[in-house]
């Protein structure tokens, strides 16, 4: 059955810009998808998510406001609205500004990942974590003159899930064991790192980032009795807690942390591996630059 066009504007004998279908002109429309996240059963608007992501990336409400070209009280009001909607505390004070809680970071990173997945085009999608974020940003700032690469910052498990689904072309892994366990793709060494073992007793927190399994396998190999009593995404809970933990030496140095390791970090040295699907010129170029800069 033939369908009539929607009469957006009648054609009155004149050629007008647009597509003429059966006597009507279809005015060109700007169609743009938007992202919304449901948190604890309620939907956050794109504006609210933009504010939360800006605070995560900038590290303070004032800098987030400057980035978004908003007044700082407006950003503060948005953040209060978000916390009331999701019925959770998303912000905490830090020595350098405003830090997000574990829940806040999770929302911000999920939103950032969704934004990258919505980008159109044939770009190379690269995944990393906060451990290798600075390395990737440094390399891509030199390579990405034509916006050939999209960077998604999440954690190894989420990035690998997207890689398996065909949503990522390259994943720079914190934990090299994941690459050895993969049945698809190829991998190459792009750096080295070490774990710092902060020991405060048999109860441990698991940091969401870094080669955590290498640290805990060392405990198993040396017959240390321990329990893992929580997982965190932010450094602040690690530093405040009375529990033991492992953290990447590169991240600790970047954050200016002076931590004593109960285990010789040389025993917890590991390779940083990049997992990739195809040996395209863009991927090979990226790998070469990562090796040159090296973590």
C-alpha atoms as an extended CHARMM CRD file, in Angstrom:
* protein
*
       295  EXT
         1         1  UNK       CA              0.0000000000        0.0000000000        0.0000000000  PROA      1               0.0000000000
         2         2  UNK       CA              1.4520000000        3.3470000000       -1.0210000000  PROA      2               0.0000000000
         3         3  UNK       CA              2.1160000000        5.7260000000        1.8330000000  PROA      3               0.0000000000
         4         4  UNK       CA              1.4770000000        9.4510000000        1.6460000000  PROA      4               0.0000000000
         5         5  UNK       CA              4.2370000000       11.7790000000        2.7190000000  PROA      5               0.0000000000
         6         6  UNK       CA              3.6530000000       13.8010000000        5.8620000000  PROA      6               0.0000000000
         7         7  UNK       CA              2.5620000000       17.3010000000        4.7010000000  PROA      7               0.0000000000
         8         8  UNK       CA              5.2970000000       19.2780000000        6.4190000000  PROA      8               0.0000000000
         9         9  UNK       CA              4.8910000000       22.0970000000        3.9210000000  PROA      9               0.0000000000
        10        10  UNK       CA              2.6760000000       22.2660000000        0.8370000000  PROA      10              0.0000000000
        11        11  UNK       CA              4.4010000000       22.7810000000       -2.4630000000  PROA      11              0.0000000000
        12        12  UNK       CA              2.7480000000       25.7450000000       -4.2070000000  PROA      12              0.0000000000
        13        13  UNK       CA              4.1740000000       25.5480000000       -7.7100000000  PROA      13              0.0000000000
        14        14  UNK       CA              7.6590000000       26.7010000000       -6.7590000000  PROA      14              0.0000000000
        15        15  UNK       CA             10.8500000000       24.6780000000       -6.4630000000  PROA      15              0.0000000000
        16        16  UNK       CA             11.9600000000       24.9600000000       -2.8800000000  PROA      16              0.0000000000
        17        17  UNK       CA             15.0370000000       23.4670000000       -1.2910000000  PROA      17              0.0000000000
        18        18  UNK       CA             14.1980000000       20.0340000000       -0.0040000000  PROA      18              0.0000000000
        19        19  UNK       CA             12.9100000000       16.6640000000       -1.1330000000  PROA      19              0.0000000000
        20        20  UNK       CA              9.6260000000       16.8640000000       -3.1020000000  PROA      20              0.0000000000
        21        21  UNK       CA              7.3830000000       13.8690000000       -2.5170000000  PROA      21              0.0000000000
        22        22  UNK       CA              3.8720000000       13.8260000000       -4.0460000000  PROA      22              0.0000000000
        23        23  UNK       CA              3.3880000000       17.5570000000       -3.9360000000  PROA      23              0.0000000000
        24        24  UNK       CA              4.9200000000       18.2010000000       -0.5310000000  PROA      24              0.0000000000
        25        25  UNK       CA              8.3400000000       19.4020000000        0.4980000000  PROA      25              0.0000000000
        26        26  UNK       CA             10.0300000000       17.5250000000        3.3400000000  PROA      26              0.0000000000
        27        27  UNK       CA             12.0170000000       20.1160000000        5.2450000000  PROA      27              0.0000000000
        28        28  UNK       CA             15.4760000000       18.8750000000        6.2100000000  PROA      28              0.0000000000
        29        29  UNK       CA             15.5180000000       17.8760000000        9.8630000000  PROA      29              0.0000000000
        30        30  UNK       CA             18.3910000000       17.8110000000       12.3120000000  PROA      30              0.0000000000
        31        31  UNK       CA             18.1340000000       14.3890000000       13.9220000000  PROA      31              0.0000000000
        32        32  UNK       CA             20.4960000000       13.8470000000       16.8150000000  PROA      32              0.0000000000
        33        33  UNK       CA             20.3390000000       11.0290000000       19.3630000000  PROA      33              0.0000000000
        34        34  UNK       CA             20.8400000000       11.9390000000       23.0090000000  PROA      34              0.0000000000
        35        35  UNK       CA             22.0370000000        9.8440000000       25.9010000000  PROA      35              0.0000000000
        36        36  UNK       CA             20.0800000000        9.2630000000       29.0630000000  PROA      36              0.0000000000
        37        37  UNK       CA             20.9960000000        6.9860000000       31.9380000000  PROA      37              0.0000000000
        38        38  UNK       CA             18.6700000000        5.4580000000       34.4730000000  PROA      38              0.0000000000
        39        39  UNK       CA             20.1970000000        5.3930000000       37.9370000000  PROA      39              0.0000000000
        40        40  UNK       CA             18.2880000000        3.7190000000       40.7620000000  PROA      40              0.0000000000
        41        41  UNK       CA             15.2090000000        3.7330000000       38.5430000000  PROA      41              0.0000000000
        42        42  UNK       CA             15.2600000000        7.4300000000       37.5880000000  PROA      42              0.0000000000
        43        43  UNK       CA             16.4940000000        8.9870000000       34.3460000000  PROA      43              0.0000000000
        44        44  UNK       CA             19.2040000000       11.6350000000       34.4110000000  PROA      44              0.0000000000
        45        45  UNK       CA             19.0430000000       14.2770000000       31.6830000000  PROA      45              0.0000000000
        46        46  UNK       CA             21.9440000000       14.9160000000       29.2750000000  PROA      46              0.0000000000
        47        47  UNK       CA             22.5540000000       18.2960000000       30.9680000000  PROA      47              0.0000000000
        48        48  UNK       CA             22.8240000000       16.6750000000       34.3930000000  PROA      48              0.0000000000
        49        49  UNK       CA             25.1520000000       13.9970000000       33.0430000000  PROA      49              0.0000000000
        50        50  UNK       CA             27.3050000000       16.6230000000       31.3060000000  PROA      50              0.0000000000
        51        51  UNK       CA             27.7670000000       18.4160000000       34.6280000000  PROA      51              0.0000000000
        52        52  UNK       CA             28.6770000000       15.2120000000       36.4760000000  PROA      52              0.0000000000
        53        53  UNK       CA             31.1750000000       14.2300000000       33.7730000000  PROA      53              0.0000000000
        54        54  UNK       CA             32.7410000000       17.7000000000       33.7840000000  PROA      54              0.0000000000
        55        55  UNK       CA             33.2710000000       17.5450000000       37.5560000000  PROA      55              0.0000000000
        56        56  UNK       CA             34.8840000000       14.1160000000       37.1580000000  PROA      56              0.0000000000
        57        57  UNK       CA             37.2240000000       15.3220000000       34.4100000000  PROA      57              0.0000000000
        58        58  UNK       CA             38.0580000000       18.7430000000       35.8330000000  PROA      58              0.0000000000
        59        59  UNK       CA             38.3080000000       17.8080000000       39.5120000000  PROA      59              0.0000000000
        60        60  UNK       CA             36.3850000000       20.8010000000       40.8690000000  PROA      60              0.0000000000
        61        61  UNK       CA             33.0280000000       22.4920000000       40.4940000000  PROA      61              0.0000000000
        62        62  UNK       CA             34.6410000000       25.7980000000       39.5630000000  PROA      62              0.0000000000
        63        63  UNK       CA             36.6800000000       24.3210000000       36.7120000000  PROA      63              0.0000000000
        64        64  UNK       CA             33.6860000000       22.2730000000       35.5790000000  PROA      64              0.0000000000
        65        65  UNK       CA             31.6130000000       25.4580000000       35.4500000000  PROA      65              0.0000000000
        66        66  UNK       CA             34.2960000000       27.1850000000       33.3510000000  PROA      66              0.0000000000
        67        67  UNK       CA             34.4180000000       24.2020000000       30.9960000000  PROA      67              0.0000000000
        68        68  UNK       CA             30.6320000000       24.2030000000       30.5510000000  PROA      68              0.0000000000
        69        69  UNK       CA             30.4490000000       28.0180000000       30.4600000000  PROA      69              0.0000000000
        70        70  UNK       CA             28.0770000000       28.0420000000       33.4300000000  PROA      70              0.0000000000
        71        71  UNK       CA             28.1240000000       29.8620000000       36.7370000000  PROA      71              0.0000000000
        72        72  UNK       CA             29.4910000000       27.7960000000       39.6080000000  PROA      72              0.0000000000
        73        73  UNK       CA             26.1980000000       28.0530000000       41.5960000000  PROA      73              0.0000000000
        74        74  UNK       CA             24.3840000000       26.5790000000       38.5910000000  PROA      74              0.0000000000
        75        75  UNK       CA             26.7370000000       23.5880000000       38.5580000000  PROA      75              0.0000000000
        76        76  UNK       CA             26.2490000000       23.2070000000       42.3140000000  PROA      76              0.0000000000
        77        77  UNK       CA             22.4700000000       23.2660000000       41.8370000000  PROA      77              0.0000000000
        78        78  UNK       CA             22.6650000000       20.6010000000       39.1220000000  PROA      78              0.0000000000
        79        79  UNK       CA             24.7190000000       18.3630000000       41.3890000000  PROA      79              0.0000000000
        80        80  UNK       CA             22.2450000000       18.7450000000       44.2460000000  PROA      80              0.0000000000
        81        81  UNK       CA             19.4140000000       17.8380000000       41.8580000000  PROA      81              0.0000000000
        82        82  UNK       CA             21.2480000000       14.7120000000       40.7310000000  PROA      82              0.0000000000
        83        83  UNK       CA             21.9110000000       13.5450000000       44.2840000000  PROA      83              0.0000000000
        84        84  UNK       CA             18.2590000000       14.0710000000       45.2190000000  PROA      84              0.0000000000
        85        85  UNK       CA             17.0640000000       12.1670000000       42.1420000000  PROA      85              0.0000000000
        86        86  UNK       CA             19.2710000000        9.1200000000       42.5860000000  PROA      86              0.0000000000
        87        87  UNK       CA             19.0660000000        9.2300000000       46.4050000000  PROA      87              0.0000000000
        88        88  UNK       CA             22.8260000000        8.7370000000       46.7650000000  PROA      88              0.0000000000
        89        89  UNK       CA             25.8280000000       10.8330000000       47.7010000000  PROA      89              0.0000000000
        90        90  UNK       CA             27.8880000000       11.4430000000       44.5780000000  PROA      90              0.0000000000
        91        91  UNK       CA             30.3600000000       14.0920000000       45.7840000000  PROA      91              0.0000000000
        92        92  UNK       CA             33.0450000000       14.3330000000       48.4210000000  PROA      92              0.0000000000
        93        93  UNK       CA             35.5680000000       17.0110000000       49.2920000000  PROA      93              0.0000000000
        94        94  UNK       CA             39.1850000000       16.4570000000       48.2920000000  PROA      94              0.0000000000
        95        95  UNK       CA             42.3470000000       18.4770000000       49.0100000000  PROA      95              0.0000000000
        96        96  UNK       CA             42.3250000000       19.8590000000       45.4500000000  PROA      96              0.0000000000
        97        97  UNK       CA             38.6080000000       20.3820000000       44.9060000000  PROA      97              0.0000000000
        98        98  UNK       CA             35.5830000000       18.1550000000       44.4860000000  PROA      98              0.0000000000
        99        99  UNK       CA             35.9550000000       14.4150000000       43.9900000000  PROA      99              0.0000000000
       100       100  UNK       CA             33.2410000000       11.9860000000       42.9870000000  PROA      100             0.0000000000
       101       101  UNK       CA             32.2790000000        9.0770000000       45.2090000000  PROA      101             0.0000000000
       102       102  UNK       CA             32.3750000000        5.5300000000       43.8640000000  PROA      102             0.0000000000
       103       103  UNK       CA             28.7700000000        5.9080000000       42.6740000000  PROA      103             0.0000000000
       104       104  UNK       CA             29.5230000000        9.2620000000       41.0350000000  PROA      104             0.0000000000
       105       105  UNK       CA             32.5640000000        7.9200000000       39.1750000000  PROA      105             0.0000000000
       106       106  UNK       CA             30.6100000000        4.9210000000       37.9340000000  PROA      106             0.0000000000
       107       107  UNK       CA             27.8840000000        7.1520000000       36.4740000000  PROA      107             0.0000000000
       108       108  UNK       CA             30.3920000000        9.5680000000       34.9000000000  PROA      108             0.0000000000
       109       109  UNK       CA             32.4520000000        6.7950000000       33.2870000000  PROA      109             0.0000000000
       110       110  UNK       CA             29.3610000000        5.0230000000       31.9740000000  PROA      110             0.0000000000
       111       111  UNK       CA             28.1260000000        8.2580000000       30.4340000000  PROA      111             0.0000000000
       112       112  UNK       CA             31.5280000000        8.9770000000       28.8710000000  PROA      112             0.0000000000
       113       113  UNK       CA             31.6070000000        5.4930000000       27.3580000000  PROA      113             0.0000000000
       114       114  UNK       CA             28.0970000000        5.8850000000       25.9420000000  PROA      114             0.0000000000
       115       115  UNK       CA             29.0030000000        9.2190000000       24.3680000000  PROA      115             0.0000000000
       116       116  UNK       CA             31.9570000000        7.6330000000       22.5910000000  PROA      116             0.0000000000
       117       117  UNK       CA             29.8470000000        4.7440000000       21.3280000000  PROA      117             0.0000000000
       118       118  UNK       CA             27.3560000000        7.1640000000       19.8080000000  PROA      118             0.0000000000
       119       119  UNK       CA             29.9840000000        8.9440000000       17.7240000000  PROA      119             0.0000000000
       120       120  UNK       CA             29.4970000000        8.4360000000       14.0330000000  PROA      120             0.0000000000
       121       121  UNK       CA             32.1760000000        7.5940000000       11.5030000000  PROA      121             0.0000000000
       122       122  UNK       CA             34.8220000000        4.9880000000       10.8710000000  PROA      122             0.0000000000
       123       123  UNK       CA             37.1870000000        5.9790000000       13.6750000000  PROA      123             0.0000000000
       124       124  UNK       CA             39.4050000000        3.5770000000       15.5940000000  PROA      124             0.0000000000
       125       125  UNK       CA             37.8780000000        3.0130000000       19.0360000000  PROA      125             0.0000000000
       126       126  UNK       CA             40.4990000000        2.6400000000       21.7670000000  PROA      126             0.0000000000
       127       127  UNK       CA             39.7950000000        1.5810000000       25.3360000000  PROA      127             0.0000000000
       128       128  UNK       CA             41.9720000000        2.1770000000       28.3910000000  PROA      128             0.0000000000
       129       129  UNK       CA             41.6870000000        2.8410000000       32.1220000000  PROA      129             0.0000000000
       130       130  UNK       CA             42.7630000000        5.6420000000       34.4230000000  PROA      130             0.0000000000
       131       131  UNK       CA             46.1470000000        3.8800000000       34.6880000000  PROA      131             0.0000000000
       132       132  UNK       CA             47.0400000000        4.4290000000       31.0250000000  PROA      132             0.0000000000
       133       133  UNK       CA             44.7710000000        7.4290000000       30.3550000000  PROA      133             0.0000000000
       134       134  UNK       CA             47.6090000000        9.9950000000       30.3000000000  PROA      134             0.0000000000
       135       135  UNK       CA             49.7260000000        7.8300000000       27.9990000000  PROA      135             0.0000000000
       136       136  UNK       CA             46.8740000000        7.4720000000       25.4980000000  PROA      136             0.0000000000
       137       137  UNK       CA             46.0010000000       11.1650000000       25.6280000000  PROA      137             0.0000000000
       138       138  UNK       CA             49.6330000000       12.0720000000       24.9940000000  PROA      138             0.0000000000
       139       139  UNK       CA             49.9500000000        9.7240000000       22.0300000000  PROA      139             0.0000000000
       140       140  UNK       CA             46.5620000000       10.5290000000       20.5020000000  PROA      140             0.0000000000
       141       141  UNK       CA             47.1010000000       14.2660000000       20.7740000000  PROA      141             0.0000000000
       142       142  UNK       CA             49.9350000000       13.8130000000       18.2980000000  PROA      142             0.0000000000
       143       143  UNK       CA             48.2750000000       11.2200000000       16.0800000000  PROA      143             0.0000000000
       144       144  UNK       CA             44.6830000000       12.3660000000       16.0240000000  PROA      144             0.0000000000
       145       145  UNK       CA             44.9250000000       15.3950000000       13.7480000000  PROA      145             0.0000000000
       146       146  UNK       CA             41.9440000000       14.1430000000       11.7370000000  PROA      146             0.0000000000
       147       147  UNK       CA             39.9440000000       12.6670000000       14.6340000000  PROA      147             0.0000000000
       148       148  UNK       CA             40.6890000000        9.0830000000       13.5560000000  PROA      148             0.0000000000
       149       149  UNK       CA             40.6080000000        7.7400000000       17.1040000000  PROA      149             0.0000000000
       150       150  UNK       CA             37.9430000000        7.7150000000       19.8130000000  PROA      150             0.0000000000
       151       151  UNK       CA             39.1260000000        7.0520000000       23.3830000000  PROA      151             0.0000000000
       152       152  UNK       CA             36.9280000000        5.3420000000       25.9790000000  PROA      152             0.0000000000
       153       153  UNK       CA             38.1310000000        5.2940000000       29.5880000000  PROA      153             0.0000000000
       154       154  UNK       CA             36.6200000000        2.5320000000       31.6950000000  PROA      154             0.0000000000
       155       155  UNK       CA             38.0110000000       -0.6020000000       33.3660000000  PROA      155             0.0000000000
       156       156  UNK       CA             39.5030000000       -3.7710000000       31.8880000000  PROA      156             0.0000000000
       157       157  UNK       CA             36.3850000000       -5.8790000000       32.3170000000  PROA      157             0.0000000000
       158       158  UNK       CA             34.0650000000       -3.3810000000       30.6630000000  PROA      158             0.0000000000
       159       159  UNK       CA             36.5250000000       -2.6730000000       27.8490000000  PROA      159             0.0000000000
       160       160  UNK       CA             36.9820000000       -6.3790000000       27.1490000000  PROA      160             0.0000000000
       161       161  UNK       CA             33.2360000000       -6.8430000000       27.0280000000  PROA      161             0.0000000000
       162       162  UNK       CA             33.0150000000       -4.1360000000       24.3610000000  PROA      162             0.0000000000
       163       163  UNK       CA             36.0080000000       -5.5850000000       22.5000000000  PROA      163             0.0000000000
       164       164  UNK       CA             34.3490000000       -9.0070000000       22.3250000000  PROA      164             0.0000000000
       165       165  UNK       CA             31.1560000000       -7.3450000000       21.0710000000  PROA      165             0.0000000000
       166       166  UNK       CA             33.1080000000       -5.6540000000       18.2680000000  PROA      166             0.0000000000
       167       167  UNK       CA             32.6790000000       -2.1600000000       19.7330000000  PROA      167             0.0000000000
       168       168  UNK       CA             36.3980000000       -1.5700000000       20.2990000000  PROA      168             0.0000000000
       169       169  UNK       CA             39.4040000000       -1.9620000000       18.0260000000  PROA      169             0.0000000000
       170       170  UNK       CA             42.1970000000       -1.6600000000       20.6190000000  PROA      170             0.0000000000
       171       171  UNK       CA             42.2210000000       -2.1870000000       24.3950000000  PROA      171             0.0000000000
       172       172  UNK       CA             45.2230000000       -1.1930000000       26.5000000000  PROA      172             0.0000000000
       173       173  UNK       CA             45.0160000000       -3.5480000000       29.4610000000  PROA      173             0.0000000000
       174       174  UNK       CA             46.0170000000       -2.9470000000       33.0650000000  PROA      174             0.0000000000
       175       175  UNK       CA             46.0370000000       -6.6840000000       33.7310000000  PROA      175             0.0000000000
       176       176  UNK       CA             48.0750000000       -8.6260000000       31.1390000000  PROA      176             0.0000000000
       177       177  UNK       CA             46.5050000000      -11.8960000000       32.2620000000  PROA      177             0.0000000000
       178       178  UNK       CA             43.3460000000      -10.9400000000       30.3840000000  PROA      178             0.0000000000
       179       179  UNK       CA             45.2430000000      -10.9320000000       27.0730000000  PROA      179             0.0000000000
       180       180  UNK       CA             46.6360000000      -14.4140000000       27.7280000000  PROA      180             0.0000000000
       181       181  UNK       CA             43.1180000000      -15.6660000000       28.4890000000  PROA      181             0.0000000000
       182       182  UNK       CA             41.5380000000      -14.2150000000       25.3390000000  PROA      182             0.0000000000
       183       183  UNK       CA             40.6830000000      -16.6060000000       22.5160000000  PROA      183             0.0000000000
       184       184  UNK       CA             40.4440000000      -13.8440000000       19.9400000000  PROA      184             0.0000000000
       185       185  UNK       CA             42.5720000000      -10.9440000000       18.8410000000  PROA      185             0.0000000000
       186       186  UNK       CA             46.3100000000      -10.2690000000       19.0020000000  PROA      186             0.0000000000
       187       187  UNK       CA             48.3380000000       -8.4250000000       21.5970000000  PROA      187             0.0000000000
       188       188  UNK       CA             51.6030000000       -6.5310000000       21.8250000000  PROA      188             0.0000000000
       189       189  UNK       CA             53.6860000000       -5.1660000000       24.6790000000  PROA      189             0.0000000000
       190       190  UNK       CA             53.5420000000       -1.3690000000       25.0230000000  PROA      190             0.0000000000
       191       191  UNK       CA             54.9530000000       -0.7730000000       28.4990000000  PROA      191             0.0000000000
       192       192  UNK       CA             55.8680000000       -1.9920000000       31.9860000000  PROA      192             0.0000000000
       193       193  UNK       CA             54.4710000000       -1.2480000000       35.4070000000  PROA      193             0.0000000000
       194       194  UNK       CA             54.7660000000       -2.4720000000       38.9880000000  PROA      194             0.0000000000
       195       195  UNK       CA             52.3210000000       -2.9420000000       41.8170000000  PROA      195             0.0000000000
       196       196  UNK       CA             52.8080000000       -1.3610000000       45.2280000000  PROA      196             0.0000000000
       197       197  UNK       CA             51.6420000000       -3.5120000000       48.1280000000  PROA      197             0.0000000000
       198       198  UNK       CA             50.2960000000       -1.4230000000       51.0140000000  PROA      198             0.0000000000
       199       199  UNK       CA             49.9170000000       -3.8480000000       53.8930000000  PROA      199             0.0000000000
       200       200  UNK       CA             47.7310000000       -3.0130000000       56.8940000000  PROA      200             0.0000000000
       201       201  UNK       CA             46.5010000000       -6.4570000000       57.8650000000  PROA      201             0.0000000000
       202       202  UNK       CA             44.7250000000       -9.4940000000       56.3690000000  PROA      202             0.0000000000
       203       203  UNK       CA             41.6690000000       -7.5450000000       55.1590000000  PROA      203             0.0000000000
       204       204  UNK       CA             42.0650000000       -6.1140000000       51.6360000000  PROA      204             0.0000000000
       205       205  UNK       CA             40.2510000000       -3.7070000000       49.3500000000  PROA      205             0.0000000000
       206       206  UNK       CA             40.3670000000       -4.4690000000       45.6470000000  PROA      206             0.0000000000
       207       207  UNK       CA             41.0240000000       -1.3910000000       43.5060000000  PROA      207             0.0000000000
       208       208  UNK       CA             39.0270000000       -1.5170000000       40.2980000000  PROA      208             0.0000000000
       209       209  UNK       CA             42.0660000000       -0.5970000000       38.1800000000  PROA      209             0.0000000000
       210       210  UNK       CA             45.5240000000       -2.0770000000       37.7310000000  PROA      210             0.0000000000
       211       211  UNK       CA             46.8960000000       -5.6100000000       37.6430000000  PROA      211             0.0000000000
       212       212  UNK       CA             45.1840000000       -6.6000000000       40.8690000000  PROA      212             0.0000000000
       213       213  UNK       CA             45.2770000000      -10.3190000000       40.1550000000  PROA      213             0.0000000000
       214       214  UNK       CA             49.0730000000      -10.2340000000       39.9920000000  PROA      214             0.0000000000
       215       215  UNK       CA             49.1640000000       -8.8360000000       43.5260000000  PROA      215             0.0000000000
       216       216  UNK       CA             46.6940000000      -11.3470000000       44.9260000000  PROA      216             0.0000000000
       217       217  UNK       CA             48.3510000000      -14.2610000000       43.1130000000  PROA      217             0.0000000000
       218       218  UNK       CA             51.5920000000      -13.2710000000       44.8270000000  PROA      218             0.0000000000
       219       219  UNK       CA             49.8080000000      -13.5300000000       48.1840000000  PROA      219             0.0000000000
       220       220  UNK       CA             48.5060000000      -16.9700000000       47.1960000000  PROA      220             0.0000000000
       221       221  UNK       CA             51.9710000000      -18.0930000000       46.0810000000  PROA      221             0.0000000000
       222       222  UNK       CA             53.5040000000      -17.0050000000       49.4110000000  PROA      222             0.0000000000
       223       223  UNK       CA             50.6920000000      -18.6610000000       51.4400000000  PROA      223             0.0000000000
       224       224  UNK       CA             49.4110000000      -15.3920000000       52.9000000000  PROA      224             0.0000000000
       225       225  UNK       CA             45.9650000000      -15.6720000000       54.4820000000  PROA      225             0.0000000000
       226       226  UNK       CA             43.7530000000      -12.7520000000       53.4490000000  PROA      226             0.0000000000
       227       227  UNK       CA             40.2210000000      -11.6960000000       52.5880000000  PROA      227             0.0000000000
       228       228  UNK       CA             38.9540000000       -9.2430000000       49.9640000000  PROA      228             0.0000000000
       229       229  UNK       CA             36.3210000000       -7.1730000000       51.7180000000  PROA      229             0.0000000000
       230       230  UNK       CA             35.3470000000       -4.6190000000       49.1030000000  PROA      230             0.0000000000
       231       231  UNK       CA             36.0120000000       -3.1120000000       45.6860000000  PROA      231             0.0000000000
       232       232  UNK       CA             36.5400000000        0.6210000000       45.0880000000  PROA      232             0.0000000000
       233       233  UNK       CA             36.9870000000        2.8380000000       42.0160000000  PROA      233             0.0000000000
       234       234  UNK       CA             38.5330000000        5.8530000000       43.7190000000  PROA      234             0.0000000000
       235       235  UNK       CA             41.9250000000        6.2610000000       45.3770000000  PROA      235             0.0000000000
       236       236  UNK       CA             40.4860000000        8.2440000000       48.3100000000  PROA      236             0.0000000000
       237       237  UNK       CA             38.7800000000        5.2540000000       50.0010000000  PROA      237             0.0000000000
       238       238  UNK       CA             42.0160000000        3.2730000000       49.7140000000  PROA      238             0.0000000000
       239       239  UNK       CA             44.0320000000        5.9680000000       51.4430000000  PROA      239             0.0000000000
       240       240  UNK       CA             41.4280000000        6.5210000000       54.1810000000  PROA      240             0.0000000000
       241       241  UNK       CA             40.7910000000        2.8650000000       54.9360000000  PROA      241             0.0000000000
       242       242  UNK       CA             42.4960000000        0.6440000000       57.4850000000  PROA      242             0.0000000000
       243       243  UNK       CA             42.6420000000       -2.1640000000       54.9140000000  PROA      243             0.0000000000
       244       244  UNK       CA             45.4850000000       -3.4200000000       52.7550000000  PROA      244             0.0000000000
       245       245  UNK       CA             45.5400000000       -2.9310000000       48.9820000000  PROA      245             0.0000000000
       246       246  UNK       CA             47.5510000000       -2.9990000000       45.7540000000  PROA      246             0.0000000000
       247       247  UNK       CA             47.9730000000        0.0290000000       43.4900000000  PROA      247             0.0000000000
       248       248  UNK       CA             49.9730000000        0.6210000000       40.3140000000  PROA      248             0.0000000000
       249       249  UNK       CA             53.2680000000        2.4120000000       40.8830000000  PROA      249             0.0000000000
       250       250  UNK       CA             52.6790000000        4.6070000000       37.8110000000  PROA      250             0.0000000000
       251       251  UNK       CA             49.3380000000        5.8410000000       39.1800000000  PROA      251             0.0000000000
       252       252  UNK       CA             50.7760000000        6.4790000000       42.6470000000  PROA      252             0.0000000000
       253       253  UNK       CA             53.6020000000        8.5420000000       41.1360000000  PROA      253             0.0000000000
       254       254  UNK       CA             51.1630000000       10.4740000000       38.9510000000  PROA      254             0.0000000000
       255       255  UNK       CA             49.0700000000       11.3310000000       42.0140000000  PROA      255             0.0000000000
       256       256  UNK       CA             52.1210000000       12.3090000000       44.0470000000  PROA      256             0.0000000000
       257       257  UNK       CA             51.5980000000        9.5260000000       46.5970000000  PROA      257             0.0000000000
       258       258  UNK       CA             54.5530000000        8.3250000000       48.6510000000  PROA      258             0.0000000000
       259       259  UNK       CA             53.6820000000        4.7590000000       49.5640000000  PROA      259             0.0000000000
       260       260  UNK       CA             55.8450000000        2.0890000000       51.1590000000  PROA      260             0.0000000000
       261       261  UNK       CA             55.4760000000       -1.3620000000       49.6180000000  PROA      261             0.0000000000
       262       262  UNK       CA             55.4360000000       -4.4150000000       51.8850000000  PROA      262             0.0000000000
       263       263  UNK       CA             56.5340000000       -6.4980000000       48.8870000000  PROA      263             0.0000000000
       264       264  UNK       CA             59.4630000000       -5.6730000000       46.6310000000  PROA      264             0.0000000000
       265       265  UNK       CA             57.7730000000       -4.0210000000       43.6070000000  PROA      265             0.0000000000
       266       266  UNK       CA             60.1700000000       -5.8770000000       41.3090000000  PROA      266             0.0000000000
       267       267  UNK       CA             58.3540000000       -9.0700000000       42.2930000000  PROA      267             0.0000000000
       268       268  UNK       CA             55.1020000000       -7.4490000000       41.1220000000  PROA      268             0.0000000000
       269       269  UNK       CA             56.4200000000       -6.1390000000       37.7880000000  PROA      269             0.0000000000
       270       270  UNK       CA             54.1810000000       -6.8170000000       34.8100000000  PROA      270             0.0000000000
       271       271  UNK       CA             53.7810000000       -5.9370000000       31.1460000000  PROA      271             0.0000000000
       272       272  UNK       CA             51.2260000000       -3.4680000000       29.8280000000  PROA      272             0.0000000000
       273       273  UNK       CA             49.6520000000       -5.0980000000       26.7810000000  PROA      273             0.0000000000
       274       274  UNK       CA             47.5450000000       -3.7290000000       23.9510000000  PROA      274             0.0000000000
       275       275  UNK       CA             44.9150000000       -6.1090000000       22.6110000000  PROA      275             0.0000000000
       276       276  UNK       CA             43.8060000000       -5.4940000000       19.0300000000  PROA      276             0.0000000000
       277       277  UNK       CA             41.7160000000       -7.0720000000       16.3230000000  PROA      277             0.0000000000
       278       278  UNK       CA             43.2960000000       -6.1250000000       12.9890000000  PROA      278             0.0000000000
       279       279  UNK       CA             46.7420000000       -5.0420000000       11.8180000000  PROA      279             0.0000000000
       280       280  UNK       CA             45.4210000000       -1.9350000000       10.0720000000  PROA      280             0.0000000000
       281       281  UNK       CA             47.8060000000        0.9820000000        9.4040000000  PROA      281             0.0000000000
       282       282  UNK       CA             46.0220000000        3.0950000000       12.0310000000  PROA      282             0.0000000000
       283       283  UNK       CA             46.3060000000        0.3910000000       14.7040000000  PROA      283             0.0000000000
       284       284  UNK       CA             49.9680000000       -0.3540000000       13.9110000000  PROA      284             0.0000000000
       285       285  UNK       CA             50.7690000000        3.3510000000       14.0080000000  PROA      285             0.0000000000
       286       286  UNK       CA             49.1120000000        3.6840000000       17.4120000000  PROA      286             0.0000000000
       287       287  UNK       CA             51.0280000000        0.6950000000       18.7920000000  PROA      287             0.0000000000
       288       288  UNK       CA             54.3370000000        2.0720000000       17.5740000000  PROA      288             0.0000000000
       289       289  UNK       CA             53.7010000000        5.4160000000       19.2630000000  PROA      289             0.0000000000
       290       290  UNK       CA             52.6320000000        3.7330000000       22.5120000000  PROA      290             0.0000000000
       291       291  UNK       CA             55.8620000000        1.7370000000       22.5320000000  PROA      291             0.0000000000
       292       292  UNK       CA             57.8870000000        4.8650000000       21.8400000000  PROA      292             0.0000000000
       293       293  UNK       CA             56.3450000000        6.8400000000       24.7250000000  PROA      293             0.0000000000
       294       294  UNK       CA             56.0450000000        3.7670000000       26.9670000000  PROA      294             0.0000000000
       295       295  UNK       CA             54.3830000000        3.8870000000       30.3740000000  PROA      295             0.0000000000
